[in-house]
Amino acid sequence: MNALLRHLELVLSAVGVLVIFVVPMVFFRQPTLRWEAAAVTAAAVGVIHGLIFYAVRRRQRLIRRDTIREMQLVVDDIVRNQL
């Protein structure tokens, strides 16, 4: 699980590319419709990708902000006790 989270971008990108190739081949038999389906699938995968990455980055920013606030409180406490 830790490796999955460490390489989340690569895993999601690989799954996205796989979905873009598989969905049109499974659901559309006519070659002309495959390209259109691939384009729509690629757009959908791109939007989902962006939403997932936004959520992950937002959570990281919030955790980082909270950690920095806690560290500032500890440092402030240390400085006040030494003065």
C-alpha positions as CSV (number, residue, x, y, z in Angstrom):
1,M,0.0,0.0,0.0
2,N,2.8,2.4,0.8
3,A,4.4,1.7,-2.6
4,L,1.1,2.5,-4.3
5,L,0.8,5.8,-2.5
6,R,4.5,6.6,-3.2
7,H,3.9,6.1,-7.0
8,L,0.3,7.2,-7.2
9,E,0.8,9.4,-10.2
10,L,2.5,6.6,-12.2
11,V,-0.2,4.0,-11.3
12,L,-3.1,6.3,-12.1
13,S,-1.4,7.3,-15.4
14,A,-0.9,3.7,-16.4
15,V,-4.5,2.8,-15.5
16,G,-5.8,5.8,-17.4
17,V,-3.9,4.8,-20.6
18,L,-5.1,1.3,-20.3
19,V,-8.7,2.5,-20.0
20,I,-8.3,4.7,-23.0
21,F,-7.2,1.8,-25.1
22,V,-9.5,-0.9,-23.7
23,V,-12.9,0.9,-23.6
24,P,-13.2,1.7,-27.3
25,M,-12.0,-1.8,-28.3
26,V,-14.5,-3.5,-26.0
27,F,-17.6,-1.4,-26.7
28,F,-17.1,-0.3,-30.3
29,R,-16.5,-2.6,-33.2
30,Q,-16.4,0.0,-36.0
31,P,-13.0,1.6,-36.5
32,T,-14.4,5.1,-37.1
33,L,-16.4,5.0,-33.8
34,R,-13.3,3.7,-31.9
35,W,-11.4,6.9,-32.5
36,E,-14.4,9.0,-31.3
37,A,-14.8,6.7,-28.3
38,A,-11.1,6.9,-27.5
39,A,-11.2,10.7,-27.6
40,V,-14.2,10.9,-25.3
41,T,-12.7,8.3,-23.0
42,A,-9.4,10.2,-23.0
43,A,-11.2,13.4,-22.0
44,A,-13.1,11.7,-19.2
45,V,-9.9,10.1,-17.9
46,G,-8.2,13.5,-18.0
47,V,-10.9,15.1,-16.0
48,I,-11.0,12.3,-13.4
49,H,-7.2,12.3,-13.3
50,G,-7.2,16.1,-12.6
51,L,-9.8,15.8,-9.8
52,I,-7.9,13.0,-8.1
53,F,-4.6,14.9,-8.3
54,Y,-6.3,18.0,-7.0
55,A,-7.8,16.1,-4.0
56,V,-4.4,14.5,-3.2
57,R,-2.4,17.7,-3.5
58,R,-5.0,19.7,-1.5
59,R,-4.9,17.1,1.3
60,Q,-1.1,17.3,1.3
61,R,-1.2,21.1,1.5
62,L,-3.6,20.9,4.5
63,I,-1.5,18.4,6.3
64,R,1.7,20.4,5.7
65,R,0.0,23.6,6.9
66,D,-1.2,21.9,10.1
67,T,2.2,20.4,10.7
68,I,3.9,23.8,10.3
69,R,1.4,25.4,12.7
70,E,2.1,22.7,15.3
71,M,5.8,23.2,14.9
72,Q,5.4,27.0,15.2
73,L,3.5,26.5,18.5
74,V,6.2,24.2,19.8
75,V,9.0,26.7,18.8
76,D,7.1,29.6,20.3
77,D,6.7,27.7,23.6
78,I,10.4,26.8,23.7
79,V,11.4,30.5,23.0
80,R,9.0,31.8,25.7
81,N,10.3,29.3,28.3
82,Q,13.9,30.3,27.6
83,L,13.3,34.0,27.9
